[in-house]
Amino acid sequence: MTPSRILTFATLFACLAVVTPCSTASAKENTFTLERVVILMRHGIKRPNNDPPLPKRFTDQAWPVWSVPPAGLTPHGEQAIARIADFDRLTYAGLLGSDCPPAGAVRVIADTDQRTIRTAEVYASTVFKGCDVRVEHAGEGHADAHFSPFNEDVASPPLDRKAFMDEALTSGGMAAIDKAHHVDYALLSEVLNLKDLPGCQIDKVCSLSDMPSVLDVSGRDPKVSGALKTASSLSQILMLEYANGFPMDEVGWGKVSESQITALSALHAEEFRLIARPKAVATYASGGLLKDIEAALFGPDASPYTLLVGHDGNIAYVGGALGLHWQAQGFAADDPPPGGALIFELWRDGAGEAFVRVRFRSSSLEGMRNLTHLKRAASTRIPMPLCDVKAECSAATFKALIP
């Protein structure tokens, strides 16, 4: 790729990224060059992790039939990732060029699950069609501490329980959170048909609200149980059924709409707010990936374009550590959608000063279901509240944020 191609793209991208018109003269006076791009992305649409998706005590209804094993990336999910890859290829065309990238110009790194590896493979083969771009990973099924910081094979420091609880819980504790979500619990209880199950008569669990939520800090990483955990899991299951294109009479057994699925995704975001975003957890849990991002942005021999494919938790950890917030269309605030990504861009201004901008990019929920091409609004600049200039970060300040 030539410097002129990078400069032309960077000038155009800078014009598109602001609200006010950008004239040719002002673009020449305020030249911004995009030098590096690092994408931290969640894998694509998958089958729920367990079979059945929830324990049998929660419903006796027949679940939809998936074509892949539990936790596997689906064929529909592959197509949705290809749409995302098409969008990124066009967005960063000036940086990527039109030919196969030379050795070292691109790195694609995935966690070791089938869904992350396959997501990375589909993305790479779409953006770099006909090119030999290798997907790096630690070996399918092996633990990679950068993506799985609390895996049983990975040593981690003890949790600072007091600091964590002080940040995670506000007045009223978990009871207040349950109260705030009682409408969501009631809807999901009807979807599951809990009141007609034996547990309603035997254990008096006729609604999710009969299972008080608990925040457990006894282990290395915090965990939620009770109503919120079940509701969060079910909200993800319903989202995956909808996004994967199942007929609406099979999505939540025909008892939920797209707008309700969007609203219910706040439960998933709430769980992550509690267990992933507090600094007492996020600082450690994001540390490996943040070091990878720092090296890819500033390393003297780093590739101009780096893709890291992990999980929703990875995005939540990094978001918590850096104070980042986002919202994808069809999802609640701070809920990381399948294929959603935090994108870190290294820019240089006309005076030679380097700075970092962050974007959040995702297909909409409806776009995933219908496999539509992403529009420009799919990628949005997000504030960086820990930086002096909230819209961006000097290179030095960004490096100082890395634990």
C-alpha positions as CSV (number, residue, x, y, z in Angstrom):
1,M,0.0,0.0,0.0
2,T,1.3,3.5,-0.8
3,P,1.5,6.5,1.6
4,S,-0.7,8.5,-0.8
5,R,-3.4,5.8,-0.6
6,I,-3.3,5.8,3.2
7,L,-3.5,9.6,3.2
8,T,-6.4,9.8,0.8
9,F,-8.4,7.3,2.9
10,A,-7.5,9.0,6.1
11,T,-8.6,12.4,4.9
12,L,-11.9,11.0,3.6
13,F,-12.5,9.0,6.9
14,A,-11.8,12.1,9.0
15,C,-14.4,14.0,7.0
16,L,-17.0,11.3,7.4
17,A,-16.3,11.1,11.1
18,V,-17.4,14.6,11.9
19,V,-20.8,16.3,11.8
20,T,-19.8,19.5,10.1
21,P,-18.8,19.5,6.3
22,C,-15.2,19.0,5.6
23,S,-13.8,21.0,2.7
24,T,-10.9,20.1,0.6
25,A,-8.9,23.0,1.9
26,S,-9.6,22.2,5.6
27,A,-8.7,18.6,4.9
28,K,-5.3,19.6,3.6
29,E,-4.7,21.9,6.5
30,N,-5.8,19.2,9.0
31,T,-4.2,16.0,7.7
32,F,-4.8,12.9,9.7
33,T,-3.1,9.6,8.7
34,L,-4.5,6.3,9.9
35,E,-1.5,4.0,10.7
36,R,-2.8,1.0,12.7
37,V,-6.1,-0.7,13.3
38,V,-6.7,-3.3,16.1
39,I,-10.1,-5.0,16.3
40,L,-11.2,-6.9,19.4
41,M,-14.3,-8.9,18.2
42,R,-16.8,-11.3,19.7
43,H,-17.3,-14.5,17.7
44,G,-20.3,-14.8,15.5
45,I,-23.8,-16.3,16.1
46,K,-23.4,-19.7,17.9
47,R,-25.6,-22.5,19.2
48,P,-26.2,-22.1,22.9
49,N,-23.4,-23.7,25.0
50,N,-25.5,-26.4,26.7
51,D,-27.9,-29.1,25.5
52,P,-30.6,-28.4,26.6
53,P,-29.8,-24.7,26.7
54,L,-31.3,-24.5,30.2
55,P,-31.7,-27.2,32.8
56,K,-34.9,-29.2,32.4
57,R,-36.3,-27.9,35.6
58,F,-36.9,-24.5,33.9
59,T,-39.1,-25.7,31.0
60,D,-40.6,-28.8,29.5
61,Q,-41.0,-27.3,26.1
62,A,-39.1,-28.6,23.1
63,W,-36.1,-26.3,22.1
64,P,-35.4,-25.5,18.4
65,V,-33.1,-27.9,16.6
66,W,-29.7,-26.5,15.7
67,S,-27.5,-27.9,12.9
68,V,-24.2,-27.6,14.8
69,P,-22.9,-29.0,18.2
70,P,-23.4,-26.9,21.4
71,A,-21.4,-23.6,21.4
72,G,-20.5,-24.0,17.7
73,L,-20.6,-21.2,15.1
74,T,-23.6,-21.7,12.9
75,P,-23.7,-21.6,9.1
76,H,-26.0,-18.5,9.4
77,G,-23.4,-17.1,11.8
78,E,-20.7,-17.5,9.2
79,Q,-22.7,-15.6,6.7
80,A,-23.3,-12.8,9.2
81,I,-19.6,-12.6,9.9
82,A,-18.9,-12.3,6.2
83,R,-21.2,-9.3,6.0
84,I,-19.2,-7.7,8.9
85,A,-16.0,-8.5,7.1
86,D,-17.2,-6.9,3.9
87,F,-18.0,-3.8,5.8
88,D,-14.6,-3.7,7.5
89,R,-12.8,-4.3,4.2
90,L,-14.6,-1.3,2.7
91,T,-14.1,0.9,5.8
92,Y,-10.4,0.3,5.9
93,A,-9.7,-0.1,2.1
94,G,-7.1,2.7,2.2
95,L,-5.1,0.9,4.8
96,L,-5.6,-2.6,3.4
97,G,-5.1,-2.0,-0.3
98,S,-6.6,-4.1,-3.0
99,D,-3.9,-6.8,-3.2
100,C,-3.0,-9.7,-0.9
101,P,-1.2,-8.2,2.1
102,P,2.6,-8.8,2.3
103,A,4.0,-10.9,5.0
104,G,3.6,-9.2,8.4
105,A,1.0,-6.7,7.3
106,V,-1.9,-8.5,8.9
107,R,-2.3,-10.6,12.0
108,V,-5.5,-12.6,12.8
109,I,-5.5,-14.1,16.3
110,A,-8.3,-16.2,17.8
111,D,-9.1,-17.9,21.1
112,T,-9.1,-21.7,21.0
113,D,-12.8,-22.5,20.7
114,Q,-14.3,-23.7,17.4
115,R,-16.5,-20.6,17.3
116,T,-13.7,-18.2,17.7
117,I,-11.3,-19.9,15.3
118,R,-14.0,-20.3,12.6
119,T,-15.1,-16.7,13.0
120,A,-11.5,-15.6,12.4
121,E,-11.2,-17.9,9.4
122,V,-14.4,-16.6,7.8
123,Y,-13.4,-13.0,8.4
124,A,-9.9,-13.5,7.0
125,S,-11.1,-15.3,3.9
126,T,-13.7,-12.6,3.2
127,V,-11.5,-9.5,3.8
128,F,-8.5,-11.1,2.1
129,K,-10.2,-13.3,-0.5
130,G,-7.8,-15.7,-2.3
131,C,-4.9,-14.7,0.0
132,D,-3.0,-16.9,2.5
133,V,-3.8,-15.2,5.8
134,R,-3.2,-17.6,8.7
135,V,-5.3,-17.6,11.8
136,E,-3.1,-17.8,14.9
137,H,-4.3,-19.6,18.0
138,A,-2.9,-21.6,20.9
139,G,-4.5,-24.9,19.7
140,E,-8.2,-25.8,19.7
141,G,-9.3,-26.7,23.2
142,H,-6.2,-25.3,25.0
143,A,-6.4,-22.5,27.5
144,D,-5.2,-19.1,26.3
145,A,-4.8,-16.9,29.3
146,H,-5.3,-13.7,27.3
147,F,-8.9,-14.7,26.3
148,S,-9.7,-17.0,29.3
149,P,-8.0,-15.3,32.3
150,F,-10.0,-17.3,34.9
151,N,-9.6,-20.7,33.2
152,E,-8.8,-23.4,35.7
153,D,-5.4,-23.9,34.0
154,V,-4.5,-20.2,34.4
155,A,-3.1,-18.7,37.6
156,S,-4.9,-15.5,38.7
157,P,-4.5,-13.1,41.7
158,P,-7.0,-13.2,44.5
159,L,-10.1,-11.0,44.1
160,D,-10.1,-7.8,46.1
161,R,-13.6,-8.5,47.4
162,K,-14.2,-5.3,49.2
163,A,-13.1,-3.1,46.3
164,F,-15.2,-5.2,44.0
165,M,-18.4,-5.1,46.1
166,D,-18.1,-1.4,46.7
167,E,-18.1,-0.7,42.9
168,A,-20.5,-3.5,41.8
169,L,-23.3,-3.0,44.2
170,T,-25.2,0.2,45.0
171,S,-27.8,0.8,47.7
172,G,-30.2,-2.1,48.1
173,G,-27.8,-4.7,46.8
174,M,-29.0,-7.6,44.7
175,A,-32.5,-7.3,46.0
176,A,-32.7,-3.8,44.3
177,I,-31.4,-5.2,41.1
178,D,-34.1,-8.0,41.2
179,K,-36.8,-5.4,41.8
180,A,-35.6,-3.3,38.9
181,H,-35.9,-6.3,36.6
182,H,-39.1,-7.8,37.9
183,V,-41.0,-7.1,34.7
184,D,-38.3,-8.9,32.7
185,Y,-38.4,-11.8,35.1
186,A,-42.2,-12.0,34.8
187,L,-42.0,-12.1,30.9
188,L,-39.4,-14.8,30.9
189,S,-41.3,-16.8,33.5
190,E,-44.2,-16.9,31.1
191,V,-41.9,-17.8,28.2
192,L,-40.6,-20.8,30.2
193,N,-44.1,-21.6,31.5
194,L,-42.7,-22.0,35.0
195,K,-46.1,-21.8,36.8
196,D,-47.2,-25.1,35.2
197,L,-44.0,-27.1,36.1
198,P,-43.6,-29.4,39.0
199,G,-41.2,-27.0,40.6
200,C,-44.0,-24.5,41.2
201,Q,-45.8,-27.0,43.4
202,I,-42.8,-28.7,45.0
203,D,-40.2,-26.0,45.4
204,K,-42.6,-23.0,45.1
205,V,-40.6,-21.6,42.2
206,C,-43.4,-20.3,40.0
207,S,-41.5,-17.3,38.7
208,L,-37.9,-16.3,38.3
209,S,-38.5,-13.7,41.0
210,D,-38.9,-16.7,43.5
211,M,-35.1,-17.3,43.0
212,P,-33.3,-14.3,44.6
213,S,-30.2,-13.3,42.8
214,V,-26.8,-13.8,44.6
215,L,-23.4,-12.2,43.8
216,D,-20.8,-14.8,44.8
217,V,-17.3,-13.5,45.5
218,S,-15.9,-16.6,47.1
219,G,-13.8,-17.7,44.1
220,R,-11.2,-16.1,41.8
221,D,-13.8,-14.4,39.7
222,P,-17.2,-13.2,40.8
223,K,-20.3,-15.0,39.7
224,V,-24.1,-14.4,39.7
225,S,-26.7,-17.0,40.5
226,G,-30.4,-17.0,40.9
227,A,-32.9,-15.1,38.9
228,L,-30.5,-12.7,37.2
229,K,-28.2,-15.5,36.0
230,T,-31.0,-17.6,34.6
231,A,-32.7,-14.5,33.0
232,S,-29.4,-13.3,31.5
233,S,-28.7,-16.8,30.0
234,L,-32.2,-17.0,28.6
235,S,-32.0,-13.6,27.1
236,Q,-28.9,-14.7,25.2
237,I,-30.6,-17.9,24.1
238,L,-33.6,-16.0,22.7
239,M,-31.2,-13.5,21.0
240,L,-29.3,-16.3,19.4
241,E,-32.5,-18.0,18.2
242,Y,-33.7,-14.8,16.6
243,A,-30.3,-13.7,15.1
244,N,-29.9,-17.2,13.6
245,G,-33.1,-16.9,11.6
246,F,-35.3,-19.4,13.3
247,P,-39.1,-18.9,12.5
248,M,-40.7,-16.6,15.1
249,D,-42.9,-19.4,16.4
250,E,-39.7,-21.2,17.4
251,V,-38.0,-18.1,19.0
252,G,-39.0,-18.3,22.6
253,W,-41.8,-20.7,21.6
254,G,-43.5,-17.9,19.8
255,K,-43.8,-15.8,23.0
256,V,-41.4,-12.9,22.3
257,S,-41.0,-10.2,19.8
258,E,-37.8,-8.6,18.4
259,S,-38.4,-5.5,20.6
260,Q,-38.8,-7.7,23.7
261,I,-35.5,-9.5,22.9
262,T,-33.8,-6.1,22.6
263,A,-35.2,-5.0,26.0
264,L,-34.2,-8.4,27.6
265,S,-30.6,-8.0,26.5
266,A,-30.3,-5.5,29.3
267,L,-30.2,-8.5,31.6
268,H,-27.0,-9.8,29.9
269,A,-25.5,-6.3,30.2
270,E,-26.5,-6.2,33.8
271,E,-24.7,-9.4,34.6
272,F,-21.5,-8.1,32.9
273,R,-21.8,-4.8,34.8
274,L,-21.7,-6.8,38.0
275,I,-19.1,-9.5,37.2
276,A,-16.9,-8.1,34.4
277,R,-16.8,-4.3,34.4
278,P,-15.7,-3.4,38.0
279,K,-12.0,-2.4,38.0
280,A,-11.2,-5.0,40.7
281,V,-11.9,-7.6,38.1
282,A,-11.5,-5.9,34.7
283,T,-7.9,-4.6,35.4
284,Y,-6.6,-8.1,35.7
285,A,-9.0,-9.9,33.3
286,S,-8.3,-7.5,30.4
287,G,-4.6,-7.2,31.1
288,G,-3.4,-9.8,28.5
289,L,-5.5,-8.5,25.7
290,L,-4.7,-4.8,26.5
291,K,-1.0,-5.6,26.3
292,D,-1.8,-7.2,22.9
293,I,-3.6,-4.2,21.8
294,E,-0.9,-1.9,23.0
295,A,1.8,-3.9,21.2
296,A,-0.3,-4.0,18.0
297,L,-0.8,-0.2,18.1
298,F,2.7,1.0,19.0
299,G,5.1,-1.9,18.4
300,P,7.8,-0.8,15.9
301,D,7.4,-4.1,13.9
302,A,3.6,-4.6,14.5
303,S,1.2,-5.2,11.7
304,P,-0.9,-2.3,10.4
305,Y,-4.1,-4.4,10.8
306,T,-4.7,-6.8,13.7
307,L,-7.8,-8.8,14.5
308,L,-8.4,-10.5,17.9
309,V,-11.4,-12.8,18.1
310,G,-12.7,-13.7,21.5
311,H,-15.8,-13.5,23.5
312,D,-18.4,-11.1,24.9
313,G,-16.6,-11.3,28.3
314,N,-13.4,-10.1,26.7
315,I,-15.1,-7.0,25.4
316,A,-16.8,-6.4,28.7
317,Y,-13.5,-6.7,30.6
318,V,-11.7,-4.3,28.2
319,G,-14.7,-1.9,28.3
320,G,-14.6,-1.9,32.1
321,A,-10.8,-1.4,32.3
322,L,-10.9,1.6,29.9
323,G,-14.3,3.0,31.0
324,L,-15.8,2.5,27.5
325,H,-19.5,2.3,26.7
326,W,-21.4,1.5,23.6
327,Q,-24.8,0.4,22.2
328,A,-25.4,-1.6,19.1
329,Q,-28.8,-1.3,17.3
330,G,-31.2,-3.9,18.7
331,F,-29.2,-4.4,21.8
332,A,-29.0,-2.8,25.3
333,A,-26.2,-0.5,26.2
334,D,-22.9,-2.2,26.9
335,D,-24.2,-5.6,25.7
336,P,-21.5,-7.0,23.2
337,P,-23.4,-8.6,20.3
338,P,-22.2,-11.6,18.2
339,G,-19.6,-10.1,15.8
340,G,-19.5,-6.8,17.7
341,A,-16.1,-5.2,18.2
342,L,-14.1,-2.5,19.9
343,I,-11.9,-1.0,17.3
344,F,-8.7,0.8,18.3
345,E,-7.3,3.2,15.6
346,L,-3.9,4.8,15.7
347,W,-3.8,8.1,13.9
348,R,-1.2,10.7,13.3
349,D,-1.9,14.4,12.8
350,G,-0.1,16.9,10.5
351,A,2.3,17.8,13.3
352,G,3.4,14.1,13.7
353,E,1.5,13.6,17.0
354,A,0.0,10.1,17.5
355,F,-3.3,9.5,19.1
356,V,-5.9,6.7,19.6
357,R,-9.6,6.7,18.7
358,V,-12.0,3.9,19.6
359,R,-15.0,2.8,17.7
360,F,-17.7,0.2,18.3
361,R,-18.8,-1.7,15.3
362,S,-21.7,-4.2,15.0
363,S,-24.4,-5.4,12.8
364,S,-27.9,-4.7,14.1
365,L,-30.0,-7.5,15.6
366,E,-32.3,-7.4,12.6
367,G,-29.3,-7.3,10.2
368,M,-28.0,-10.5,11.7
369,R,-31.3,-12.2,11.2
370,N,-31.8,-11.0,7.7
371,L,-28.1,-11.1,6.7
372,T,-28.2,-7.5,5.4
373,H,-25.1,-5.5,4.6
374,L,-24.0,-3.1,7.3
375,K,-24.5,0.6,6.9
376,R,-22.0,3.3,7.8
377,A,-23.8,3.9,11.2
378,A,-22.7,0.4,12.2
379,S,-19.4,1.8,13.2
380,T,-19.5,4.6,15.8
381,R,-16.8,6.6,17.5
382,I,-17.3,6.2,21.3
383,P,-16.0,8.5,24.0
384,M,-12.8,7.7,26.0
385,P,-13.7,9.2,29.4
386,L,-10.3,8.3,31.0
387,C,-8.5,10.6,28.5
388,D,-8.0,14.3,28.7
389,V,-9.7,14.8,25.4
390,K,-12.8,12.6,25.7
391,A,-13.1,11.9,22.0
392,E,-9.5,10.5,21.7
393,C,-6.4,9.7,23.6
394,S,-2.8,10.8,23.0
395,A,-0.5,7.8,22.5
396,A,1.2,8.5,25.8
397,T,-2.0,8.8,27.8
398,F,-3.4,5.6,26.2
399,K,-0.3,3.7,27.1
400,A,-0.6,4.9,30.7
401,L,-4.1,3.3,30.9
402,I,-2.7,-0.2,30.2
403,P,-2.3,-2.0,33.5
